[in-house]
């Protein structure tokens, strides 16, 4: 029997929230965590999910790899970046249990199978983990889903749907339900984050293993399907990183432009891989350069993180000079020789160095503390960049 697609509705609480979520830059687990964050903290709060730039893959030995991020990692990010902690969790629950839980505890973050969710284009066609918010379950069940994607079977867009209890139970025959504790929005230090990103990506071994595995399995249709999803996920995460940089207070002024250009390159790769998959499904060959292009983009991740860390280090030096010498940041940023700055002396220089060391979590090599290295903003920033890179080295 055919199942009717539920009718989308407007909701006074959730519909305005969904209007401001950058859903096209989020995956199916992040999207509804983002909606909860924006409802709690205000529009744009969810962009903090883009702060971390990482690469990790999983996969069975001899099989195709995957960069799909597991639920637990997304929950960790939500707690550390959005202040959303897991208060209670129930695994393997069905629709009636979910309805009872929401009546007792309030809105729930729910993860089930998109194959069973009648408001999605994946319904009856494709199995994949997918999240939703169950806002209430009185006479009907209010389902909020901030997911945004285009598929061969139609488009998914953020919305609110009201389902009968029977319809809802069919949509989530088994699921994980999470009650989120909504704490204050954590303070995210852009300088520390960007330096941390560079350190995390400095180890290229995971990316090397991933590209090798991709190259070995390109002739496998299932592996090519997986690569389409992987590049789609990486493209979205890189775009979200650029959006966070554009909005984050105290982020390097030019950083978002570098990140946006790199995200565009990932988006182009996403299109290329999808076209290759569709042509392969029709009997065409797989382009031999896909793995090489993937390698280039992953190298670009490392280069981007390094460039952003360098901008962040300079910003940290400028901020320290401005704070210690009680200057306007623009004056500190445009300084030539440090000794020409108002209020500057050797005592204040020591304060500046210690301030930056504390923020970056490094200690300058005593051999670097030369007259040339202590002469101006660029030289001082260069010494700290070397210290950061030294910390990155395994």
KOLZA-457728 format. One line per 4 residues: number of its first residue (from 1); their letters; for each residue z, x, y of C-alpha. Coordinates in pm, 1 decimal, padded with zeros to 6 digits. Each point is the difference from the previous one (the first is absolute). Example, Ala and Ser with C-alpha at 12.3 -4.5 7.8 and 13.67 -1.06 7.14 Angstrom:
REM KOLZA-457728
1> AS> 00780.0:01230.0:-00450.0 | -00066.0:00137.0:00344.0
END
This chain:
REM KOLZA-457728
1> XXXX> 00000.0:00000.0:00000.0 | -00092.0:00131.7:00344.5 | 00288.1:00086.4:00229.7 | -00028.9:-00110.5:00361.7
5> XXXX> 00032.6:00268.0:00265.1 | 00305.5:-00086.8:00212.1 | -00056.5:-00092.6:00362.3 | 00109.7:00249.3:00260.4
9> XXXX> 00247.4:-00128.3:00257.5 | 00163.8:00113.9:00321.7 | 00364.9:00097.2:00001.9 | 00206.6:00027.9:00318.3
13> XXXX> 00190.4:00299.4:-00131.5 | -00254.7:00200.9:-00196.6 | -00344.6:-00075.1:00142.9 | 00069.5:00176.2:00334.6
17> XXXX> 00137.6:00299.7:-00191.1 | -00315.9:00029.5:-00209.9 | -00218.3:00002.1:00310.5 | 00138.8:00342.1:00099.0
21> XXXX> 00010.3:00175.8:-00337.4 | -00262.1:00275.6:-00047.6 | -00073.4:-00145.5:-00340.8 | -00335.2:00177.6:-00041.0
25> XXXX> 00190.1:00331.9:-00006.7 | 00255.1:-00100.7:-00266.1 | -00007.2:-00033.4:-00377.0 | 00107.2:-00308.0:-00192.1
29> XXXX> 00363.0:00115.1:-00030.5 | 00038.5:00121.0:00358.2 | -00151.2:-00305.8:00168.8 | 00289.9:-00236.4:-00056.0
33> XXXX> 00266.3:00263.4:00060.6 | -00177.2:00045.4:00333.5 | 00027.0:-00371.6:00072.3 | 00374.3:00002.3:-00068.4
37> XXXX> 00043.7:00304.4:00225.2 | -00189.7:-00153.4:00290.5 | 00191.2:-00325.9:-00029.2 | 00327.9:00194.8:00007.9
41> XXXX> -00079.4:00273.8:00252.5 | -00296.0:-00130.2:00201.2 | -00378.9:00046.7:00003.7 | -00127.3:00342.1:-00098.9
45> XXXX> 00320.1:00110.6:-00171.9 | -00185.7:00024.0:-00330.3 | -00216.1:00285.7:00130.1 | 00286.4:00232.9:-00093.4
49> XXXX> -00129.3:-00036.0:-00357.1 | -00279.6:00231.3:00113.1 | 00230.4:00284.5:00102.0 | -00008.2:00187.3:-00330.5
53> XXXX> -00324.3:00171.0:-00101.7 | 00018.3:00079.3:-00370.3 | -00207.8:00051.7:-00312.0 | 00113.0:-00061.9:-00356.7
57> XXXX> -00177.6:-00114.9:-00313.1 | 00092.4:-00120.1:-00344.8 | -00188.1:-00039.9:-00325.6 | 00014.8:00060.4:-00370.4
61> XXXX> -00112.3:00344.1:-00125.1 | -00373.3:-00011.2:-00064.3 | -00040.1:-00329.4:00185.4 | -00115.4:-00091.0:00349.9
65> XXXX> 00254.3:00059.6:00277.7 | 00135.0:-00250.8:00251.4 | 00153.2:00024.0:00346.4 | 00134.2:-00355.9:-00008.7
69> XXXX> 00351.9:00004.0:00145.5 | 00263.8:-00166.0:-00222.0 | 00226.1:-00278.6:00121.1 | 00311.8:00218.2:00004.8
73> XXXX> -00162.1:00246.4:00238.8 | -00106.6:-00280.4:00233.1 | 00356.6:-00132.5:-00002.6 | 00134.3:00346.5:00081.4
77> XXXX> -00238.8:00023.4:00295.3 | 00102.8:-00346.2:00118.4 | 00365.9:00100.4:00000.9 | -00042.3:00339.5:00167.3
81> XXXX> -00264.9:-00100.9:00254.3 | 00061.9:-00372.3:00058.7 | 00367.6:-00051.4:-00080.8 | -00080.3:-00243.0:-00283.9
85> XXXX> 00225.0:00071.7:-00297.5 | 00010.4:-00164.5:-00341.2 | 00308.2:-00221.7:-00004.7 | -00073.9:-00161.7:-00336.9
89> XXXX> -00283.2:00025.6:-00250.2 | -00103.5:-00219.8:-00290.6 | -00271.6:00110.8:-00244.5 | -00200.1:-00217.0:-00238.3
93> XXXX> 00082.6:-00332.5:00166.3 | -00221.3:-00309.9:-00007.9 | -00092.5:-00258.2:00261.2 | 00292.3:-00240.4:-00054.0
97> XXXX> 00243.9:00292.3:00018.1 | -00161.6:00122.7:00321.6 | 00034.0:-00345.2:00153.8 | 00367.3:-00009.4:-00092.3
101> XXXX> 00055.5:00349.0:00140.6 | -00163.3:-00073.9:00335.1 | 00208.4:-00316.1:00031.8 | 00314.5:00209.0:-00051.2
105> XXXX> -00084.5:00322.2:00185.7 | -00279.2:-00074.9:00247.7 | -00342.8:00166.7:00029.7 | -00099.0:00235.9:-00280.2
109> XXXX> -00250.0:00283.0:-00030.7 | -00183.4:-00069.9:-00326.8 | -00236.5:00218.3:-00204.5 | -00219.4:-00155.4:-00266.9
113> XXXX> -00358.3:00002.3:-00131.4 | -00281.6:-00079.9:00245.1 | -00195.4:-00145.3:-00294.4 | 00229.9:-00305.2:00004.3
117> XXXX> 00017.8:-00055.6:00377.5 | -00236.5:-00280.8:00092.7 | -00023.1:00083.4:00373.6 | -00151.2:00343.3:-00075.9
121> XXXX> -00361.2:00085.7:-00090.0 | 00136.7:00194.3:-00299.4 | 00117.6:-00328.3:-00154.8 | -00124.3:-00020.4:-00358.5
125> XXXX> -00208.4:00316.5:00046.3 | 00208.8:00314.7:00034.8 | 00348.6:00111.1:-00099.4 | 00192.8:00204.3:00255.7
129> XXXX> 00348.8:00020.2:00141.6 | 00031.2:-00211.9:00314.4 | 00281.4:-00099.3:00233.6 | 00083.9:-00319.1:00185.3
133> XXXX> 00290.3:-00145.9:00192.3 | 00158.1:-00316.8:-00132.7 | 00139.2:-00141.0:00323.7 | 00147.5:-00320.4:-00140.2
137> XXXX> -00034.6:-00243.4:-00288.3 | 00122.1:-00340.8:00109.1 | -00245.4:-00285.1:-00061.7 | -00279.2:00259.7:-00009.5
141> XXXX> -00009.5:00378.2:-00029.1 | -00090.1:00194.4:00314.2 | -00189.5:00315.8:-00093.3 | -00067.9:00266.0:00264.1
145> XXXX> -00256.6:00268.7:-00077.7 | -00105.7:00258.0:00261.2 | -00264.2:00163.7:-00220.9 | -00344.7:00072.2:00148.2
149> XXXX> -00303.1:00108.8:-00203.5 | -00361.1:-00083.0:-00077.9 | -00098.9:-00024.9:-00365.9 | -00314.2:-00085.9:-00200.2
153> XXXX> 00151.4:-00347.3:-00047.4 | 00092.2:-00073.8:00359.2 | 00245.6:00102.7:00268.3 | 00377.9:00010.4:00003.3
157> XXXX> 00158.9:-00049.5:00339.4 | 00361.9:-00026.6:00118.8 | 00127.7:-00353.8:-00014.9 | 00261.0:-00254.4:-00101.8
161> XXXX> -00050.9:-00246.9:-00284.7 | 00208.3:-00289.2:-00125.5 | -00014.9:-00054.3:-00373.5 | 00150.8:-00268.2:-00216.9
165> XXXX> 00267.7:00123.2:-00241.4 | -00250.1:-00029.7:-00283.7 | -00262.9:00201.3:00188.8 | 00251.3:00266.6:00092.7
169> XXXX> 00133.5:00033.0:-00353.8 | -00355.7:00055.9:-00123.4 | -00056.9:00267.4:00267.1 | 00301.6:00208.4:-00103.8
173> XXXX> 00059.0:-00043.7:-00374.5 | 00193.1:00326.8:00006.6 | 00096.8:00209.2:00299.3 | 00247.2:00233.5:00165.0
177> XXXX> 00204.8:-00157.3:00278.4 | 00177.1:00203.3:00266.4 | 00249.7:-00112.3:00260.8 | -00036.0:00234.2:00296.0
181> XXXX> 00289.8:00100.9:00221.0 | -00134.4:00030.0:00355.1 | 00180.2:00283.7:00176.2 | -00078.4:00158.3:00337.5
185> XXXX> -00333.3:00174.1:00045.6 | 00052.8:00369.6:-00081.9 | -00072.2:00255.0:00269.6 | -00304.3:00200.9:-00107.9
189> XXXX> -00041.0:00341.3:00163.6 | -00376.8:00064.8:00028.8 | 00044.8:00376.7:00026.5 | 00210.3:00019.3:-00314.9
193> XXXX> -00232.5:-00238.8:-00183.1 | -00316.2:00193.7:00086.2 | 00153.7:00332.9:-00096.1 | 00120.6:-00162.1:-00322.7
197> XXXX> -00348.6:-00132.0:-00072.2 | -00148.0:00348.1:00034.8 | 00263.8:00137.8:-00235.0 | -00061.9:-00273.5:-00256.1
201> XXXX> -00376.6:00054.3:-00003.8 | 00017.6:00380.7:00002.1 | 00028.5:-00006.3:-00380.3 | -00360.1:-00068.0:-00099.6
205> XXXX> 00060.0:00000.7:-00375.2 | 00024.6:-00382.5:-00034.6 | -00328.6:-00048.8:00186.4 | -00166.6:00276.9:-00203.0
209> XXXX> 00102.4:-00165.1:-00327.1 | -00115.6:-00337.7:00126.3 | -00347.8:00118.9:00102.3 | -00042.6:00182.6:-00331.0
213> XXXX> 00087.6:-00317.2:-00191.5 | -00231.7:-00212.0:00216.6 | -00286.4:00243.1:-00059.2 | 00056.1:-00010.2:-00376.1
217> XXXX> -00006.9:-00381.3:-00014.7 | -00272.5:-00095.0:00247.7 | -00227.0:-00117.0:-00281.0 | 00261.5:-00250.3:-00119.7
221> XXXX> -00051.4:-00347.0:00157.8 | 00374.4:-00072.6:-00008.4 | 00072.0:00330.0:00174.6 | -00258.3:-00077.5:00267.8
225> XXXX> 00164.5:-00339.5:00054.8 | 00333.0:00178.9:00037.0 | -00150.3:00246.9:00247.5 | -00119.2:-00290.3:00216.3
229> XXXX> 00357.5:-00129.9:00017.4 | 00143.4:00346.9:00060.1 | -00228.6:00081.4:00292.1 | 00062.1:-00348.1:00143.5
233> XXXX> 00375.4:00064.4:-00013.4 | -00030.5:00346.7:00152.4 | -00227.6:-00131.8:00274.0 | 00248.6:-00270.3:00095.6
237> XXXX> 00295.7:00235.8:00000.7 | -00181.5:00247.9:00225.1 | -00096.6:-00276.9:00241.9 | 00360.0:-00124.4:00007.7
241> XXXX> 00112.6:00354.1:00078.8 | -00237.9:00008.9:00296.9 | 00127.7:-00337.2:00122.5 | 00360.7:00117.7:-00023.7
245> XXXX> -00083.8:00313.0:00199.8 | -00166.6:-00210.9:00268.6 | 00311.0:-00214.2:00048.1 | 00297.6:00220.3:-00089.3
249> XXXX> 00208.0:00109.9:00299.0 | 00007.9:00379.9:00039.2 | -00292.7:00054.9:-00238.2 | -00242.7:00272.6:00116.7
253> XXXX> -00236.4:-00153.5:00254.0 | -00324.2:00111.3:-00166.5 | 00115.9:-00039.5:-00358.6 | -00126.0:-00350.6:-00058.9
257> XXXX> -00356.3:00099.8:00090.2 | -00003.2:00275.5:-00261.1 | 00149.0:-00235.1:-00257.6 | -00239.6:-00282.7:00087.1
261> XXXX> -00306.8:00220.6:-00043.9 | 00130.0:00112.3:-00339.3 | 00072.3:-00360.2:-00101.2 | -00358.4:-00091.7:00090.9
265> XXXX> -00121.8:00269.5:-00239.2 | 00213.0:-00150.8:-00277.4 | -00140.6:-00344.6:00080.3 | -00354.6:00134.2:-00032.9
269> XXXX> 00095.0:00150.1:-00336.2 | 00141.7:-00335.4:-00109.1 | -00334.2:-00165.0:00072.2 | -00189.8:00277.6:-00179.2
273> XXXX> 00210.9:-00024.8:-00315.3 | -00027.4:-00379.0:-00009.6 | -00380.2:00013.4:00029.6 | -00009.2:00264.3:-00274.4
277> XXXX> 00207.9:-00222.7:-00227.6 | -00220.7:-00305.1:00053.0 | -00318.0:00199.7:-00063.7 | 00152.6:00152.0:-00312.7
281> XXXX> 00080.3:-00350.6:-00124.1 | -00373.1:-00073.4:00027.4 | -00094.9:00307.9:-00198.4 | -00033.0:00251.8:00280.7
285> XXXX> 00139.0:00351.6:-00006.8 | 00319.8:00115.4:00169.3 | -00052.8:00235.7:00298.0 | 00093.5:00352.1:-00103.3
289> XXXX> 00162.5:00077.2:00334.1 | 00276.6:-00262.9:-00010.7 | 00267.8:00235.1:-00130.7 | -00097.7:00268.1:00251.6
293> XXXX> 00022.3:-00247.4:00286.4 | 00337.8:-00116.0:-00128.0 | 00115.6:00362.9:-00004.7 | -00117.4:00042.7:00360.4
297> XXXX> 00195.0:-00304.2:00116.7 | 00317.9:00105.3:-00178.3 | -00035.1:00342.7:00160.5 | -00044.2:-00190.7:00325.0
301> XXXX> 00337.3:-00167.8:-00060.2 | 00162.6:00343.1:-00010.8 | -00186.4:00118.1:00310.1 | 00092.4:-00317.4:00188.9
305> XXXX> 00367.0:00027.2:-00093.7 | 00002.8:00364.5:00108.6 | -00167.8:-00079.4:00333.2 | 00237.5:-00288.3:00068.0
309> XXXX> 00298.8:00217.9:-00087.6 | -00123.2:00261.4:00248.2 | -00022.6:-00266.1:00271.4 | 00347.1:-00121.5:-00094.9
313> XXXX> 00144.3:00351.1:00017.7 | -00141.7:00049.5:00348.6 | 00137.8:-00338.5:00104.5 | 00342.7:00104.0:-00130.9
317> XXXX> -00010.6:00321.5:00204.1 | -00104.9:-00187.7:00314.7 | 00270.4:-00264.0:-00049.6 | 00264.3:00269.6:-00047.6
321> XXXX> -00108.3:00181.8:00315.3 | 00006.6:-00324.0:00197.4 | 00343.8:-00097.3:-00131.4 | 00167.5:00339.4:00035.8
325> XXXX> -00153.4:00087.9:00337.4 | 00023.5:-00359.8:00129.2 | -00372.4:-00018.3:00074.3 | -00264.2:-00267.5:-00009.4
329> XXXX> -00179.1:00030.1:-00339.5 | -00336.0:00034.9:00175.2 | 00131.1:00302.3:00190.0 | 00127.0:00160.0:-00319.0
333> XXXX> -00325.6:-00073.2:-00184.1 | -00216.2:00163.3:00266.0 | 00220.4:00306.0:00041.2 | -00153.6:00343.1:00010.2
337> XXXX> 00253.9:00279.9:-00028.2 | 00338.6:-00141.7:-00101.3 | 00197.6:00209.7:00246.0 | -00183.8:-00173.8:00285.8
341> XXXX> 00148.0:-00338.3:-00097.2 | 00286.2:-00137.0:00212.8 | 00346.5:00062.2:-00147.3 | -00135.5:00240.5:-00262.2
345> XXXX> 00200.3:00300.9:-00118.8 | 00075.5:00175.9:-00327.1 | 00301.2:-00220.9:-00070.9 | -00210.4:-00313.7:00032.5
349> XXXX> -00272.2:00152.7:-00219.7 | 00253.3:00043.2:-00278.5 | 00094.6:-00367.8:00039.0 | -00368.2:-00098.4:-00021.7
353> XXXX> -00056.0:00204.9:-00315.5 | 00308.0:-00141.1:-00172.3 | -00097.0:-00354.2:00100.1 | -00346.4:00034.9:-00155.9
357> XXXX> 00133.3:00176.6:-00310.6 | 00237.8:-00289.9:-00058.9 | -00270.4:-00263.6:00044.0 | -00254.0:00174.3:-00223.4
361> XXXX> 00249.0:00120.8:-00259.3 | -00113.2:00363.6:00024.2 | 00138.8:00332.6:00118.6 | -00224.3:00241.1:00187.3
365> XXXX> -00058.0:00338.2:-00159.7 | 00185.3:00256.6:00215.3 | -00305.0:00227.5:-00015.6 | -00201.5:-00270.3:00179.2
369> XXXX> 00231.8:-00011.9:00300.1 | -00209.6:00236.4:00207.3 | -00065.2:00000.7:00372.5 | -00351.5:-00130.0:-00065.3
373> XXXX> 00123.2:-00279.6:-00225.6 | 00254.2:-00113.5:00256.7 | -00236.8:00010.9:00294.9 | -00143.6:-00354.0:00022.4
377> XXXX> -00020.1:-00343.1:-00164.7 | -00296.9:00086.8:-00220.4 | 00154.2:00321.7:-00129.5 | 00335.1:-00164.5:-00066.9
381> XXXX> -00172.0:-00291.5:-00174.3 | -00199.0:00247.4:-00208.4 | 00317.1:00166.4:-00123.8 | 00140.1:-00334.8:-00107.3
385> XXXX> -00328.3:-00093.7:-00171.6 | 00025.6:00320.0:-00204.1 | 00359.2:-00083.8:-00088.3 | -00102.9:-00348.1:-00116.2
389> XXXX> -00285.2:00142.1:-00207.8 | 00237.2:00253.5:-00154.4 | 00225.6:-00286.6:-00108.2 | -00305.6:-00173.0:-00151.1
393> XX> -00083.8:00297.1:-00223.5 | 00125.7:-00057.6:-00357.5
END
